[in-house]
Amino acid sequence: MNITKELLDGSLKLKIDGEVTIQHAEEIKSALIEAARITDSLDLCISNATDIDIAGLQLICAAHRTLKDLNKQFTISPGSIPEALKETIKVAGYHRNKGCFVGSDNACPLKE
């Protein structure tokens, strides 16, 4: 698993390659906390993620909630969720058609 960061026009792009799983949860959590601290807009790219589990999904949702609570932006790069991960998201019950309940815009980064 590899995490890279790139600051572009005030937005931080956080790219996670490899497994977004419990085995890497502490490292991913630390990167997400740092991102929330240093930017007002976080764009998460998981296009090269090879696996995701419930811990990875919970970290993404927690980051979304935290950033929304801080009046900051959180997005997942358009088209960056590989098809194999979309199936895991559905099986785990995280699939959204309308969005989640975080924030007034009812947006969810896992929404299709």
Secondary structure, 3 states (H helix, E strand, C coil): CEEEEEEECCEEEEEEEEEECHHHHHHHHHHHHHHHHHCCEEEEECCCEEEECHHHHHHHHHHHHHHHHCCCEEEECCCCCCHHHHHHHHHCCCCECCCCCCCCCCCCCCEC
